[in-house]
Structures are given as structure tokens and as C-alpha cells.
Amino acid sequence: MEMLGKSVIRKEALDKVSGRAIYTNDIQGVGMLHGVLVTSTEAHAKILHISVDEALAVKGVRACILGKNLPLTGEQIRDRPPLAYDRVRYYGEAIAVIVADSYHSAKIAASLVKVSYQPLPVINSPSQAVNAGAPLIHKQLESYLKEKDVFPVPWTNIANRLKVRKGDMKKGWDSCSHIVEESYFLPPADHAAMEVRCSICEIDKEGNIEIHTSSQAPFMVKKLIGSYFDIEIGKVTVKTPLVGGGYGGKASVQLELLAYLASKAVDGRKVKIMNTREEDILTSPGHIGLEARIKLGCGKDGKVKAAEILYLFDGGAYSDKAVDLARAAAVDCTGPYHIENVKCDSLCVYTNHPYAAPFRGFSHSELLFSFERTMDSLAEEIGMDVLDFRELNSILPGDYTPTMVRLTRSNLGNLPKCIDRLRDLMDWDSGQIVHVNQHLIRAKGVACVWKTSTIDQNASSGVILTFNSDGSINLMSGVVEIGTGTKTVLAQMLAEKMKMDISQIHVQMEIDTKSTPEHWKTVASRGVFMAGKALLEAADDVMTQLKALAACVLRVKVQDLDVGYGKVYLKDDPLTFLPIKDLAYGYKFPNGNAVGGQIIGKGNYIMRNMTNMNPETGEGRLGPEWTVAAQGVEIELNAKDLTYRVLKAVSVVDIGRVLNEKAALGQVMGAMSMGISYGGRERLFFDQRGRVLNPQLRTYRPLRYGEHPEYKVEFVHTYQLDAPYGARGVGEHGLLGMPAALGNALTLAAGVKMNELPLLPEMIWKAKRRT
């Protein structure tokens, strides 16, 4: 291997560190207008009247857009008006858009819009939403358009109900000698990406729509705008430059719709709408919440025999992607363990909270916090070491997932090997808890994780390669560069395949849906897998073309030739060759004749053998493979004031093959820091009226510089046979077990069950008071 596994500097790195990088908000235009949102001050209320006269009188104001007569939107269930028009369903919901010559004028005008409300009862939690007699947030749920694999329950607040039924529950419980049952509460949170969401739209005189947007899903933006507003899809072009972090939050489509409506209201002029940080937290979709109840039982030998699970996901006011999050949780409901008898109900319910977008891990950090905390409880009940207990129950090749997919070494990897390496890295055998002195207690907690990618069954990815006259290659992929370095890894893969220097590969960073081949969405750790498969097919395509042309010129058989090192050469006589640069635009003979033309390669990949879930049993194949990992943290708790420090965080991930060492380490460590921050710090606080009390980074407090622990990351290498060069997706997995490992460590140190996030000292104090 010449290129793979090396720590190659990202293709966009110099632009980013020098400040030359272009993000959506950097895009300007002569005469560009600005849109500002008017948002709700109530979490649930009827809109009695909206007065816009004062706003329209402000100098420079061009239009005020209201929500009446707009189509309902939503990827899975069309339940969300782009602008609330008869009622508001969450605090911060957009009601109107003011368009003006300047942001300042639009902001002043927005403050002058008067909205009269009639408050309605507020649903502030998932358990409250499913109570008998709870007020309905969507009375017309039955009439909404929806996809066929979504199962809302009319005349309830249940937007989607998923069921998994495996084995015989009675037989399972009868074989259990030890049973535990626990409940958990994880409130909604935020993505807190460095770049807030921003969208710009312009419509020309022929009705062609051009949108620039900070999005993880530009092709979905194109599709949905065409669908929602009955526009010929070829007239919609979406462009996405570099994105300053997304973590799933920018996979949802929201501001793009408002920017389109704003431009349409001012005769197609260019309009920019950019969130403030407060709007990014309040108005745009956030991180889903969860209430869970888990009952686990095992036999005297420690083997888990039965699991009964209820996941109540806080989808917020609209279903958006939350219904998919509940589905993903059902698919992987038991964590990476072999359990023969499983009953799981995973519900996405409506509440009067901001609606949910995917968050890095796609519901898995939430379900794994609940399940891994229960695994610790059951290990304690039977008197086993928690790490031994997990290794004993690890899911293995030949076992079946909760949805009855048979696992192999290739599509699963090696969890026991991850656990064994974690044991060494955490010096586990030296003890799980140590009393340092009268007040300080050190404790270790662990968690095991797995995740498959429950994306659309027909999700696809394409890659185009074109040659320059000097033999260098232009690489075009629809993967959005959101900070993961995926496009650099694609360039490494191409350099490896073509045996060429990576400096000769020029990567197009910006996405233009008119000319860039489609990639479904840049989500779910699927970039390298899907785009990588497409890339290798495109590379084979250009190599076939080069060899065919060279065979014609050299008068040899195609199968006698190989490509590499900037040449097409005879396998048995490499000194007989043609430079690729002489073939890239066709070959010209000495007499002036020419053959061939510019070499253009294409490749594509579409998910294979995926199925829907059976609505009664959950049976179905919804993902291609599972990446497994074992993780742990070591904390130091001050028993006097209940403050604590995270001293060390460890992850061992079965990555298949490392393609870019520094990039892989950075991905896992960055995810680990997010997991510790989510588990230990982050949440939205709501008052009884459903209003968010901490919509800014002064009060919504992620982990800060200087507060990080020591990070240790190692990889296990079990090749995934159908993946590019055997590499597994790893973008999310470093996060997944961190909240659970933190909760397990604090439970041991504090001597009380920590079943509610975030794990603040206040929560430890409250848990102690309850005991």
C-alpha cells in the first residue's frame, strides 16, 4: 500500500487555516436582500391575529411572508407548515419572514410584527404525550401524506410506532434467575455546530431557482423543493460550499424553504436568511430526547436471556427525521449483545419541543446510554465484573440481530477483541474504583456499542473523474465536506488505485446539483463506503478506457496492459509504455491522425439487499453492516461537593482498515469529546410553558477548551469484504458509548443510580437526596 493508511493532509486544509475557505454566509451579491424570522413566544397556542402594518412601514422592507396557503412539508410525514399559520406548536417556531434591503432593517421590522395568541395545554415530555387524555398536537394526523414505512397512530401523539419481536418472551423470562428493570430520561439538546445554518435563494426570469445552503443534503433540498412546491426539478439547482459542522442537524430541510419563499415574494431577487445562534438552537431542529424503560434478565451463567424495551423518543412538534430515529433505535435496540428473546417498542411522539433532526449517532448514543446502564445493573445483580459480563454476552458471527439479520465476520467485526484491548488500555484489572483520599474517588466505567446505517434502501452515490491535459485527475463527488475529510480519503483511494501522487488529484469541494453526481446525503458514516464504492468503479472505468486506447496505439492486447505511475505500460515490459498525459485527451499519431477523446470516468453505487421492517415483528434488513467498539472513561469525583473530572477516555473501534490515520483518530476523538459533552453537560431546559430557558452558548454549555480528558484511541482490523479496501464507517462511533460509560463510572463513584442526562453535579445531588 503506497497511499492508504498514511496521514495525508486534507485537501481543503490550507484554505481553512488561512481564512480563504468559503462558507454559505461568505457568499454576497449585488442587491442581495436579507430575511429575518418572526418566531413564536409560545410553545403551544392558537394564532388569533398577526399584525404586520408597522413592520411593512419600516424603510427598506420589501415583503412580509406569512404561512397561509403554503403546502405542508416533511420527509416522512407531511405535518409541518413552513411557517405556522393557525397555531404554533413549539417555542421559537417561525411564523413570518421579513425581507428587507439590510439585515438591520429586517430585524427592526420583525420586532414590530404583533402576534396575538390563545395559549393551549403544553406537552413537555414523551411520557406526558402518550398519557390517556393528553391534548393532541396534531388532530389531523390521519390525513397527512406519509411514506408507507411510517406507522402513526391516529388520534394520539404517536408519530411512528415500531415493533421488534424476536423469540419467545415467556420462555425467555422463565429461564432467567436474575432480572432488573430501569427507567431513563434524556432531555432534548442541540447540535451546537460552529457554523449556524444559512440559506440563500435567487429565482431568474425563466423560473430557474438557485439555492446556496449550508446543508448535508443538497440533493434532498433539490428534490423536496420540487416536490413541495410542484416545481420541475430540473429548474432547481442547489449549491453547497464547505460546511462548518453539521452533526446531522443540517440534514434537515428548513431555511432553504423559507429562502425560496422569500425570494419568490420579491420577484426572484437574491435573499439570504441566516440564523442567529439563538435561532439555530430554538427554531431549527435539534437533538432528540428520550425516555426509556428497560427490563433485562439473565441465567445463573450470566447469559442474557430476555430483554423488554420501551423507547419513547421526543420528536418535538413535527416528525421530520425523528420517525427515522425511532426506527434506527428499534433496529439496534439491544446493543451489541446476543439475546434470543426480545420485545421492543420504539415510539416517536409529538411534544411541544423544537422538532428533532438526526444527531451524530442517529439515536444510538441515547439508546445505548439506557441499555448499557441496565447492563451494569444486571452485572451487579448477578455479581459479575461488568467487562466480563459484556464479553460473555457479545454478539458474534452466526448470531442474529433483533431484526433477524444473520451476522458474519465481515458485516460485524470483532467486539470481544475490542473489549480485550480496552481492558489493557484502561488497566482494568487494577480495580474499578479507588478511594484516593477522604473525599476523592476514582472510578472507571465502560460501554460497548454498535451501529448500522438505516438509510433509504435506494440511497445512491456517484463519482465522476475527468482528466486534465497533464494527466492529473479532477474528482467530483456529491459528498459534502462537513469537516470529516472524506473527500481527501477519496483522493487517497484514487491515488492508491491509479498508483499516482495524490497531489495530481484535484478534488471539487463545492457541490452543484446541476453538475455534481448525486450522493444521497452526507450522513450515517456512509461517505467513504458509498462514495468509495462509486469511486473505485469510476477508476476502473478510466483505466479500461486508457488501456483500450493504449492497446490501439501500441498494437497489443488490452489484457497485456496495466495503469500506474502516470503511464499505461506492458505488464511484462514496463519500459514499453505511453504517458497518461498523451492519452488523457485522445492520442495524436505523428502523421496527425487522432483517436479517442477526453477520458471521463463514471461510477455509482446503490444500497443492495435492503428491505423494509415487518410492521408486526420488525424483521428486515435495514443496514449493510455494523461497526462495533468498546469504550471507557475514568473519572475523579469529589464526594464533598459532587463535582468531578473526566481523567481519561478510551475507545477501541473495529475500523476494518485505516485509510487516513490522523483523520481516523481525529474523527473518533472528536466524537468522544462530543459524547462526554452531551453526557455531562448539554441539555435544553424548558419551563412549564415549554419555553427554552438556555438558548445561547453562555447558558447552553458544551465542553470547553481545557476541560478535555486524555484521549486514547486504538483500532481493531477486521476487514469488511464488500467495503472499499475493507474500511468500516467510523464517523459517529466514538460518541456512542461515552454518555453510558460516564454514567456507569459516576454511578459507581457516587453510590447512586445516574439514569438521567446530563450528568451534572446537581443531578448527582438530586439522586442522593432521593435515596
C-alpha positions in Angstrom: 0.0 0.0 0.0 1.5 3.3 -1.1 -1.1 5.8 0.0 -3.7 4.2 2.3 -3.1 4.3 6.0 -1.0 7.4 5.8 -1.8 10.7 7.5 -2.4 12.8 4.4 -3.2 16.5 5.0 -6.7 17.4 3.9 -7.2 18.9 0.5 -9.1 21.9 2.0 -6.8 22.4 5.0 -4.8 25.4 3.7 -8.0 27.3 2.7 -9.4 26.7 6.2 -6.4 27.7 8.2 -5.7 30.7 6.0 -9.2 32.0 6.1 -9.7 31.6 2.4 -12.4 28.9 2.8 -15.8 29.9 1.5 -18.9 29.1 3.6 -22.5 30.0 2.7 -22.6 33.2 4.7 -19.5 34.4 2.8 -21.5 34.5 -0.4 -22.5 38.0 -1.3 -24.3 39.6 -4.3 -25.1 43.0 -5.7 -28.6 43.9 -4.4 -28.9 40.9 -2.2 -31.8 41.2 0.3 -31.9 39.8 3.8 -34.6 37.8 5.5 -35.3 37.7 9.3 -37.7 35.3 11.0 -40.5 36.2 13.3 -40.8 33.4 15.9 -43.3 32.2 18.4 -43.2 33.3 22.0 -45.5 30.4 23.0 -44.9 26.7 22.8 -48.5 25.8 22.0 -51.2 28.3 21.1 -53.7 29.3 18.5 -52.7 32.2 16.4 -55.6 34.7 16.7 -54.1 37.6 14.7 -50.9 38.7 13.1 -50.4 42.5 12.5 -47.7 43.4 10.0 -48.6 47.0 9.2 -45.9 48.6 11.4 -43.3 46.2 10.0 -44.1 46.9 6.4 -43.8 50.7 7.1 -40.1 50.3 8.1 -37.8 51.8 5.4 -36.2 49.2 3.2 -38.7 46.4 3.9 -39.7 44.7 0.7 -42.1 41.9 1.9 -43.6 40.0 4.8 -44.3 36.3 4.1 -47.0 34.5 6.2 -47.8 30.9 6.3 -51.4 30.7 5.0 -51.9 28.6 1.8 -48.4 27.1 1.9 -48.1 23.3 1.4 -47.3 21.0 4.4 -43.7 19.7 4.4 -41.8 16.8 6.0 -39.7 13.9 4.6 -41.6 11.0 6.1 -44.9 12.7 7.2 -46.1 15.9 5.7 -47.1 17.5 9.0 -45.1 20.8 9.1 -46.1 24.1 7.6 -43.0 26.1 6.5 -44.5 29.0 8.6 -47.0 28.4 11.4 -50.4 29.9 10.3 -53.2 28.6 12.5 -51.3 27.5 15.6 -47.8 27.3 16.9 -46.5 24.0 18.3 -43.1 24.9 19.8 -41.4 27.9 21.3 -39.3 29.6 18.6 -41.4 28.3 15.6 -41.2 30.5 12.6 -44.4 32.5 11.9 -43.3 35.1 9.4 -40.3 36.2 7.3 -39.5 39.8 6.8 -37.4 40.7 3.7 -35.6 44.0 3.6 -32.6 45.7 2.0 -30.5 45.2 5.0 -30.4 42.8 7.9 -30.7 45.7 10.3 -34.0 46.9 8.7 -35.4 43.4 8.6 -34.5 42.9 12.2 -36.3 46.1 13.3 -39.3 45.2 11.2 -39.5 41.7 12.6 -39.6 43.1 16.1 -42.7 45.2 15.1 -44.8 42.2 14.0 -47.6 41.7 16.6 -49.0 38.2 17.1 -52.0 37.5 19.3 -52.2 34.0 20.9 -54.7 31.9 22.7 -52.5 29.5 24.8 -53.1 25.8 24.6 -52.1 23.0 27.0 -48.4 22.2 26.7 -46.9 18.7 26.4 -43.4 18.8 27.9 -42.3 15.2 27.8 -42.8 12.0 25.8 -44.5 10.1 28.8 -46.9 13.0 29.1 -47.6 12.8 25.3 -48.7 9.1 25.5 -50.9 9.5 28.6 -54.6 8.8 28.0 -56.4 12.1 27.5 -53.3 14.1 26.6 -54.0 17.1 24.4 -53.4 16.3 20.7 -50.7 18.3 19.0 -51.8 17.1 15.5 -55.6 16.3 15.4 -55.4 15.7 11.7 -52.6 13.1 11.9 -54.6 10.5 9.9 -55.0 12.9 6.9 -51.3 13.7 6.5 -49.4 12.4 3.5 -46.8 9.9 4.6 -44.3 7.3 3.4 -45.5 3.7 3.5 -43.0 2.5 6.1 -44.1 5.0 8.8 -46.8 4.0 11.3 -48.5 6.9 13.0 -51.4 6.2 15.4 -54.3 8.4 14.6 -55.9 10.4 17.4 -52.8 10.1 19.6 -49.5 11.9 19.7 -47.6 8.9 18.3 -46.0 9.8 15.0 -44.4 6.4 14.5 -44.6 3.1 16.3 -42.0 0.4 15.6 -42.2 -3.1 17.0 -39.5 -5.7 17.3 -40.5 -9.3 18.3 -37.8 -12.0 18.4 -38.0 -15.4 20.1 -40.4 -16.4 22.9 -40.7 -13.9 25.8 -42.3 -16.3 28.2 -39.6 -18.9 27.6 -37.0 -16.2 28.0 -38.3 -14.9 31.3 -38.8 -18.4 32.7 -35.1 -19.1 32.1 -33.9 -16.0 34.0 -32.6 -16.3 37.5 -31.8 -12.5 37.8 -34.0 -9.7 36.4 -33.5 -5.9 36.6 -35.7 -3.0 35.4 -34.6 0.6 35.0 -36.0 3.9 33.7 -34.1 6.7 32.0 -34.6 10.3 31.0 -32.6 12.1 28.3 -33.8 15.6 27.5 -33.5 17.3 24.1 -30.3 19.1 23.3 -28.6 21.0 20.5 -26.0 20.2 17.8 -24.0 23.4 18.6 -22.2 23.3 15.2 -19.7 26.1 14.8 -21.4 27.4 11.7 -25.1 28.4 12.1 -27.5 27.5 9.4 -27.7 29.8 6.4 -29.5 29.7 3.0 -29.6 32.0 0.0 -32.1 31.8 -2.9 -32.5 33.5 -6.2 -35.0 32.9 -9.0 -34.4 34.1 -12.5 -36.9 35.3 -15.1 -37.3 31.8 -16.5 -38.2 30.4 -13.1 -34.9 28.7 -12.5 -34.1 28.5 -8.8 -30.6 28.7 -7.4 -30.0 28.0 -3.8 -26.8 28.2 -1.8 -27.1 26.5 1.5 -25.2 25.1 4.4 -26.6 21.6 4.2 -25.6 18.0 4.5 -28.2 17.1 1.9 -28.2 19.4 -1.1 -29.7 16.8 -3.4 -32.6 16.2 -0.9 -33.1 20.0 -0.8 -33.5 20.0 -4.6 -35.9 17.0 -4.5 -38.1 18.3 -1.7 -38.4 21.9 -3.0 -39.5 20.4 -6.4 -42.0 18.1 -4.6 -43.4 20.5 -2.1 -44.0 23.4 -4.4 -44.7 21.4 -7.6 -41.7 22.8 -9.4 -40.0 21.0 -12.3 -37.0 19.5 -10.5 -34.6 20.4 -13.3 -35.2 24.1 -12.6 -33.8 23.7 -9.1 -30.1 24.0 -8.6 -28.6 23.7 -5.1 -25.0 24.7 -4.3 -23.2 23.8 -1.1 -19.7 25.1 -0.3 -17.7 23.9 2.7 -19.9 23.3 5.8 -18.8 24.3 9.2 -20.0 21.3 11.0 -23.4 19.7 10.9 -23.5 16.5 13.1 -26.8 15.6 11.4 -28.6 18.9 12.1 -28.0 20.2 8.6 -29.5 17.1 7.0 -33.0 18.5 7.7 -34.5 21.0 5.1 -35.9 24.2 6.7 -34.3 27.5 5.9 -34.0 26.5 2.2 -37.8 26.5 2.0 -38.0 29.9 3.7 -35.3 31.4 1.5 -37.2 30.2 -1.6 -40.5 31.7 -0.4 -38.7 35.0 0.5 -37.1 35.2 -3.0 -40.4 34.4 -4.7 -42.1 37.2 -2.7 -39.6 39.8 -4.1 -39.7 38.8 -7.8 -36.9 36.4 -7.6 -34.2 38.7 -6.1 -31.5 37.1 -4.1 -32.4 36.7 -0.4 -30.2 35.5 2.4 -31.6 34.0 5.6 -29.1 33.2 8.4 -29.9 32.0 11.9 -28.6 33.8 14.9 -27.2 31.3 17.5 -30.4 31.6 19.4 -32.5 30.8 16.3 -30.2 27.9 15.5 -31.0 26.4 18.9 -34.7 27.4 19.1 -36.1 27.5 15.6 -34.2 24.9 13.6 -34.4 21.3 14.5 -32.3 20.0 17.4 -31.1 16.8 19.2 -33.8 14.3 20.1 -34.7 13.5 23.6 -35.7 10.0 25.0 -37.5 8.4 27.9 -36.8 4.6 28.2 -37.7 1.6 30.3 -35.6 -1.5 30.0 -36.1 -4.9 31.6 -33.3 -7.4 31.3 -32.9 -10.9 32.6 -30.1 -13.5 32.7 -29.5 -17.0 33.8 -27.1 -18.2 36.6 -24.4 -18.5 34.0 -24.6 -14.7 33.2 -26.1 -15.2 29.7 -28.8 -12.6 29.0 -32.0 -14.4 28.1 -34.6 -11.8 27.6 -35.0 -8.0 27.0 -38.2 -6.0 27.1 -37.6 -2.4 25.9 -39.7 0.7 25.6 -38.2 3.7 23.8 -40.2 7.0 23.8 -38.5 9.4 21.6 -39.2 13.1 22.0 -39.8 14.0 18.3 -40.9 17.5 19.1 -43.6 19.4 17.4 -43.1 17.8 13.9 -42.0 14.4 12.8 -39.3 15.4 10.3 -36.5 12.8 10.7 -37.5 11.8 14.3 -39.6 8.9 12.9 -36.4 7.5 11.3 -34.5 7.9 14.6 -37.1 5.8 16.4 -36.7 3.2 13.6 -32.9 3.1 13.9 -33.3 2.6 17.7 -35.6 -0.3 17.1 -33.2 -2.0 14.7 -30.3 -1.9 17.1 -32.4 -1.9 20.3 -30.3 -4.4 22.3 -26.9 -3.0 21.8 -24.1 -5.4 20.6 -25.3 -8.4 22.5 -26.7 -11.8 21.6 -30.2 -12.0 23.2 -32.6 -14.6 21.9 -35.8 -13.2 23.2 -36.6 -9.5 22.6 -39.6 -7.4 22.8 -39.1 -3.7 21.8 -41.5 -0.9 21.1 -39.8 2.2 19.8 -42.2 5.2 19.5 -41.6 8.7 18.1 -44.1 11.0 19.9 -45.1 14.6 19.4 -44.4 17.1 22.1 -44.3 20.9 22.2 -40.5 21.0 21.9 -38.4 22.0 18.9 -38.6 19.2 16.4 -35.7 16.8 16.1 -33.1 16.3 13.4 -30.5 13.5 13.3 -27.6 13.9 15.8 -24.3 12.2 15.3 -25.1 8.6 16.0 -28.7 8.7 14.9 -30.4 7.8 18.2 -27.7 5.3 19.2 -26.0 7.3 22.0 -29.4 7.7 23.5 -30.5 4.0 23.3 -27.0 2.8 24.3 -27.0 5.0 27.4 -30.2 3.3 28.6 -29.2 -0.2 27.6 -25.6 0.0 28.8 -26.6 1.4 32.2 -29.0 -1.5 32.5 -26.2 -4.0 31.6 -24.2 -2.6 34.5 -27.2 -3.1 36.8 -27.7 -6.7 35.7 -24.0 -7.4 36.1 -24.1 -6.0 39.6 -27.2 -8.1 40.4 -25.5 -11.3 39.4 -22.2 -10.3 40.9 -20.1 -10.3 37.7 -17.4 -8.0 36.5 -19.1 -5.6 34.1 -16.5 -6.0 31.4 -16.5 -9.8 31.7 -20.3 -9.7 31.6 -20.2 -7.8 28.3 -17.7 -10.1 26.7 -19.7 -13.1 27.7 -22.8 -11.7 26.0 -21.1 -10.2 23.0 -22.9 -10.7 19.7 -20.8 -12.8 17.3 -20.7 -14.0 13.7 -23.5 -16.5 13.2 -25.8 -14.7 15.7 -28.9 -12.8 14.6 -29.7 -9.1 15.1 -33.0 -8.1 16.7 -34.5 -7.7 13.2 -33.2 -11.2 12.3 -30.2 -10.4 10.1 -27.6 -13.1 10.2 -24.2 -11.7 11.1 -20.9 -12.6 9.6 -17.3 -11.7 10.4 -17.4 -9.2 7.5 -20.6 -7.4 8.4 -20.0 -7.3 12.2 -16.3 -7.3 13.1 -14.8 -8.4 16.4 -16.3 -7.0 19.6 -14.5 -9.4 22.0 -11.2 -8.3 20.6 -12.2 -4.6 21.2 -13.1 -5.5 24.8 -9.8 -7.3 25.4 -7.8 -4.3 24.1 -9.9 -1.9 26.2 -9.2 -4.0 29.3 -5.5 -3.4 28.8 -5.7 0.3 27.9 -7.8 1.1 31.0 -5.6 -1.1 33.3 -8.9 -2.7 34.3 -7.5 -5.4 36.4 -6.0 -2.9 38.8 -9.5 -2.2 40.1 -12.7 -0.3 39.0 -12.8 2.0 42.0 -10.1 3.6 44.2 -10.6 5.9 47.2 -7.8 8.4 46.7 -8.4 10.2 50.0 -11.2 11.2 52.3 -13.1 13.0 49.5 -11.7 12.0 46.2 -12.9 8.8 44.5 -11.7 7.5 41.1 -13.9 5.1 39.2 -14.0 3.5 35.7 -17.0 2.9 33.6 -17.3 1.1 30.3 -19.8 0.6 27.4 -20.0 -1.4 24.2 -21.5 0.0 21.1 -22.7 -1.0 17.6 -24.5 0.8 14.9 -25.8 0.1 11.4 -26.9 2.8 9.0 -30.7 2.7 8.4 -30.7 5.0 5.4 -33.1 4.8 2.4 -33.0 1.5 0.7 -32.3 3.1 -2.7 -29.7 5.6 -1.4 -27.1 6.0 -4.0 -23.8 7.7 -4.7 -22.0 8.7 -7.9 -18.4 9.8 -8.8 -17.1 11.4 -12.0 -13.4 11.5 -12.9 -12.1 13.8 -15.7 -8.6 14.1 -16.9 -6.6 17.3 -17.4 -4.1 17.5 -20.3 -1.2 17.0 -17.9 -2.6 13.6 -16.8 -3.9 14.9 -13.5 -7.4 14.0 -12.5 -10.4 16.0 -11.3 -12.5 14.1 -8.7 -16.2 15.1 -8.4 -18.4 13.5 -5.7 -21.7 14.6 -4.1 -20.3 14.1 -0.6 -20.4 17.3 1.3 -17.2 18.3 3.1 -18.5 18.9 6.7 -15.2 18.6 8.4 -14.8 14.8 8.1 -12.0 14.9 5.5 -14.0 12.3 3.4 -13.0 13.9 0.1 -9.3 13.6 1.0 -9.8 10.0 1.8 -11.5 9.5 -1.6 -8.4 11.1 -3.2 -6.2 8.7 -1.3 -8.2 5.8 -2.5 -7.9 7.0 -6.1 -4.2 7.6 -5.7 -3.8 4.1 -4.5 -5.9 2.6 -7.3 -4.1 4.6 -10.0 -0.7 4.4 -8.4 -0.2 8.1 -8.7 0.8 11.0 -6.4 -2.2 12.5 -4.5 -1.0 16.0 -5.5 -2.1 15.1 -9.0 -5.7 14.6 -7.8 -7.8 17.8 -7.7 -10.9 17.5 -5.6 -14.0 19.6 -6.2 -15.2 20.7 -2.8 -18.3 22.7 -3.7 -21.5 20.8 -4.5 -23.5 21.9 -7.5 -26.5 19.6 -8.1 -26.6 20.5 -11.8 -23.1 19.1 -12.5 -22.0 17.1 -9.4 -23.0 13.4 -9.3 -25.6 12.7 -6.6 -24.8 11.5 -3.2 -28.0 10.8 -1.2 -26.9 12.6 2.0 -23.7 13.1 3.8 -24.9 11.3 6.9 -24.7 7.9 8.8 -21.0 7.3 8.3 -21.7 6.4 4.7 -19.5 8.7 2.8 -16.4 6.5 2.4 -18.5 3.3 2.0 -20.9 4.6 -0.7 -18.8 7.2 -2.5 -15.7 4.9 -2.2 -17.6 2.1 -4.0 -18.6 4.6 -6.7 -15.0 5.9 -6.9 -13.4 2.5 -7.4 -15.9 1.8 -10.2 -15.1 5.2 -11.8 -11.4 4.4 -11.5 -11.9 1.0 -13.2 -13.8 2.9 -16.0 -11.0 5.3 -16.7 -8.4 2.5 -16.5 -10.4 0.5 -19.0 -10.6 3.4 -21.4 -6.9 4.2 -21.1 -5.9 0.6 -21.7 -8.2 0.3 -24.7 -6.7 3.4 -26.3 -3.2 2.4 -25.4 -3.8 -1.1 -26.9 -4.8 0.6 -30.1 -1.7 2.7 -30.3 0.8 0.1 -29.1 -0.9 -2.7 -31.1 -1.2 -5.1 -28.1 -4.0 -6.8 -26.3 -5.8 -4.8 -23.6 -5.2 -7.6 -21.1 -1.4 -7.2 -21.5 -1.5 -3.6 -20.1 -1.6 -2.1 -16.7 -2.1 1.5 -15.5 0.0 3.3 -12.9 2.8 5.8 -12.1 1.4 8.2 -14.8 1.7 5.5 -17.5 -0.1 2.8 -19.4 2.5 0.0 -19.7 3.1 -3.5 -20.7 2.9 -5.8 -17.7 5.8 -7.9 -18.9 7.9 -5.0 -20.2 7.2 -1.8 -18.2 9.6 0.1 -20.3 7.1 -0.1 -23.1 4.6 2.5 -22.2 2.6 5.6 -23.0 2.3 8.5 -20.6 -1.3 9.0 -19.4 -1.0 12.7 -20.3 -0.6 11.7 -24.0 -3.9 9.7 -23.8 -6.0 11.8 -21.5 -7.4 13.9 -24.4 -7.1 11.2 -27.0 -3.9 10.2 -28.8 -2.4 12.0 -31.8 -0.2 10.0 -34.2 2.9 11.5 -35.8 1.1 11.8 -39.1 -1.6 14.0 -37.5 -4.3 11.3 -37.1 -6.0 11.3 -33.7 -8.1 8.7 -31.9 -10.1 8.7 -28.7 -11.0 11.9 -26.8 -11.1 13.2 -23.2 -11.1 10.4 -20.7 -14.2 10.7 -18.5 -15.0 8.0 -16.0 -18.1 7.4 -14.0 -19.1 5.2 -11.2 -22.1 4.7 -9.0 -23.3 2.6 -6.1 -26.7 1.9 -4.7 -27.5 0.2 -1.4 -28.1 -3.5 -2.0 -30.4 -6.1 -0.4 -32.1 -3.7 1.9 -35.7 -4.3 3.0 -38.5 -2.6 5.0 -39.3 -3.7 8.5 -42.1 -6.0 9.0 -44.6 -3.8 11.0 -45.6 -6.7 13.4 -42.2 -8.4 14.0 -39.6 -5.8 12.9 -37.9 -8.4 10.7 -35.9 -6.8 7.9 -32.5 -5.8 6.7 -32.2 -2.0 7.1 -28.5 -1.6 7.1 -25.4 -3.1 5.3 -23.1 -3.7 8.3 -22.4 -3.0 12.0 -19.4 -1.2 13.3 -18.6 -2.3 16.9 -16.5 -0.7 19.6 -15.6 -0.9 23.3 -15.3 2.4 25.2 -14.5 3.5 28.7 -13.9 6.6 30.9 -12.1 7.1 34.2 -13.4 9.9 36.5 -12.5 11.5 39.7 -15.4 12.5 41.9 -15.2 14.9 44.9 -17.7 13.3 47.3 -17.8 16.6 49.3 -19.2 18.9 46.7 -20.1 16.3 44.0 -18.0 17.9 41.3 -16.0 15.6 39.1 -13.3 15.5 36.4 -13.1 13.1 33.4 -9.4 12.0 33.6 -9.3 9.6 30.7 -11.5 8.4 27.8 -10.7 5.3 25.8 -12.1 3.9 22.5 -11.2 0.7 20.7 -13.1 0.5 17.4 -13.1 -2.2 14.8 -12.4 0.1 11.8 -11.8 -2.6 9.3 -8.8 -0.8 7.7 -7.4 2.6 8.5 -7.4 4.8 5.3 -6.0 8.0 6.8 -4.6 7.5 10.3 -4.8 11.1 11.6 -8.2 11.6 10.1 -9.5 8.4 11.7 -8.0 9.4 15.1 -9.4 12.9 14.8 -12.9 11.5 13.9 -13.0 9.2 16.9 -11.5 11.7 19.4 -13.8 14.5 18.2 -16.8 12.2 18.6 -15.6 11.2 22.0 -15.4 14.8 23.2 -19.0 15.3 21.9 -20.2 12.3 23.8 -18.6 13.4 27.0 -20.1 16.9 26.5 -23.5 15.6 25.7 -23.5 13.1 28.6 -22.0 15.5 31.1 -23.2 19.0 30.1 -25.7 19.5 27.4 -29.5 19.8 27.5 -32.3 22.3 26.8 -34.1 23.5 29.9 -37.9 24.1 29.5 -40.2 25.9 31.8 -43.8 24.6 32.3 -45.0 26.6 29.3 -42.5 24.8 27.1 -40.2 27.8 26.7 -36.4 27.1 26.3 -34.5 28.8 29.1 -31.0 28.5 27.7 -30.9 29.3 24.0 -27.4 30.7 23.9 -23.9 29.4 24.4 -23.5 31.3 27.7 -26.1 29.0 29.2 -26.1 26.1 26.8 -22.6 25.0 27.7 -20.7 22.4 25.7 -17.3 21.1 26.8 -14.8 24.0 26.6 -11.1 24.1 25.7 -9.0 23.0 28.7 -11.8 20.7 30.1 -10.9 17.7 28.0 -9.5 14.4 29.4 -6.7 12.4 28.0 -8.0 10.6 24.9 -6.8 7.1 23.9 -7.9 5.5 20.6 -6.9 2.2 19.1 -8.3 0.2 16.2 -9.0 -3.4 15.5 -8.8 -4.5 11.9 -11.5 -7.0 10.7 -11.9 -6.2 7.0 -15.4 -5.6 5.7 -15.3 -7.6 2.5 -17.8 -5.5 0.5 -16.3 -2.1 1.6 -13.7 -0.1 -0.2 -10.4 -1.6 0.9 -12.2 -3.2 3.8 -12.8 0.1 5.7 -15.8 0.4 8.0 -17.7 3.6 8.7 -16.4 5.3 11.9 -17.6 8.9 11.8 -20.1 8.5 14.7 -18.9 5.6 16.8 -16.6 7.5 19.1 -19.5 9.3 20.6 -21.9 6.4 21.1 -20.8 4.9 24.4 -19.3 7.9 26.1 -22.5 9.0 27.9 -23.1 5.5 29.1 -19.5 4.9 30.2 -19.6 8.2 32.1 -23.0 7.3 33.7 -21.6 3.9 34.8 -18.5 5.4 36.3 -20.4 8.1 38.2 -22.9 5.6 39.5 -20.1 3.5 40.9 -18.3 6.5 42.4 -21.4 8.3 43.8 -23.2 5.1 45.0 -26.5 6.2 43.4 -28.0 5.3 40.0 -27.4 8.0 37.4 -30.2 7.4 35.0 -30.8 11.0 33.8 -28.8 13.2 31.5 -26.9 15.4 31.6 -24.7 14.1 34.4 -24.3 17.4 36.2 -23.2 17.6 39.9 -26.8 18.8 40.6 -28.1 15.5 39.2 -25.8 13.5 41.5 -27.1 15.6 44.4 -30.7 15.1 43.5 -30.2 11.3 43.1 -28.6 11.2 46.5 -31.5 13.1 48.0 -33.9 10.6 46.6 -32.2 7.6 48.2 
